Amino acid sequence: MARDTTTLTRTQVADERLTDWEWMVGAIEARYDTGGFAAGLELVNRIGAAAEEADHHPDLTLTWPYVHVRLVSHDAGGVTSRDVALARRISEIAAGVGATPTREKLTRVEIGLDTADTPAATEFWSAVLGYDVAGHEAVVDPDGRQVELWFQESDARDEGRQRFHVDVTVPPDQAQARIDAALAAGGTIVSTDRAPAFTVLADPEGNKVCVCTWQGRESS
């Protein structure tokens, strides 16, 4: 039977109402508090068995006392119905072993680099980091463990540009809490023009960071 390689939009994934899961930069992710390492290992083993049965395999991270799960269909280059189906099964397994979903803890960090020469930046940074080239605007860790670096076109003559900035992607219902915490810690709001896709903040010394969500990044 042919695999379904039809990718789903962020909105289509949201419409599936996967209560444990969130769209996080091109994949869906869940994070479970297991209460201990042995319980986490049991959860990982049960997820592994379900993945083998489905012939569709997530990225799993086991630490004390959490299990982090990331689902994406690599052959399709995005999230498909296979990921949605396995996500539902994993939620059932987690509930069965008493693991608690912790969506509020989900965070995906990326680094953006302003550059007037994206091809040159791509060649250099993929070489020095040992990363793969992803499209024309980013380089990524082939094992999915490290922070992604993406490139933003800028004018080389703009001496006031900030070369590097951090993007912090969180679930949409957690964005305001992150922003409020940053403001309470001495930050300021630079721009809300593209919220909720991203809100630009600055630390007390003016270094910028974007708090991002998947919302507002597509019309459907």
VENJOUR-V327650 format. One line per field, one symbol per residue. psi: psi as a letter, one per 40 degrees, with the letter a starting at -180 (. if undefined). burial: + if it has 9 or more other C-alpha atoms within 8 Angstrom, else -. Layout:
# VENJOUR-V327650
psi = ???
burial = ???
This chain:
# VENJOUR-V327650
psi = hiihehiiidddddeefgdeiihggeiiiihhheeidddddddddddddddddefhhihhhhihfihhhhhigdeefahiddddddddddddddddeeihhgdeehhhhihihhiegdddddddddddefiihhaeeiiihdefdihihihhhihdegdeihdiihhhhiideeddddddddddeeiihdhedeiedihhiiieeehiihhiieieeid.
burial = ------++-+--++---+-+++++--+++++++++++-+++-++-+++-+++---+++-+-+--+++++++++--+-+++++++-++++++-+++---+++++--++++++++++--+--++--++----+++---+++++-----+++++++-----------++++++++-++--++--++---+++--+-+-++++++++---++++++++++----
